[in-house]
Amino acid sequence: MSIYEFEKKKPRIGNGSFIFPSADVIGDVTIGENCYIGPGARIRGDYGLIRIGNDTAVEENVVIHARPNEKTIIGNSVTIGHAAIIHNATIHDWAIIGMGAIVSDYAEIGEWAVVAEGAVVKNKEKIPDKAIAVGVPVKVVAEITLEYKKQWTEYKKIYSDLARTRLPNSLKELPLPEL
């Protein structure tokens, strides 16, 4: 893993969190406990600050950044899908950001809200608690169900367990295989 100090700002990583060796964490970044940071993720607290709560999954190739002297805040038990971009936004607890989605400057994603795959949340847009938002630009189309909430609670536990116990004990780098 690549953890970088930037202008005397050092990342802080909570107990039980796992960061893949190919991920970068730079500057004023705090990652809570039992978080999963996937391969290729880039978390850049070089100009602004980034706070990530406990039990959050930042999947492969996610980019998280903040504007100079501003912040990106990501709550507890959030899932950020593969290749999503989060820039200078606030994402509340239990939210789900789909693969390839973009959450832009000053946007706010409510608790248990869902931003669908490939959706674009524009500057200053607010997605209410428990809303399902889709499209480019994003539009709220429904509210999550109790069944959906139960299902995603289980999915979120998988990543937390993966970070806390399975990856640190099971991941082994291998030499390139011969052809």
PyMOL commands that set and color helices and strands:
alter all, ss='L'
color gray80, all
select helices_A, chain A and resi 146-170
alter helices_A, ss='H'
color red, helices_A
select strands_A, chain A and resi 2-4+12-13+18-19+24-31+36-37+42-52+57-58+63-65+71-74+79-80+85-87+90-91+96-97+102-103+108-109+114-115+120-121+126-127+131-134+139-143
alter strands_A, ss='S'
color yellow, strands_A
deselect
rebuild
show_as cartoon
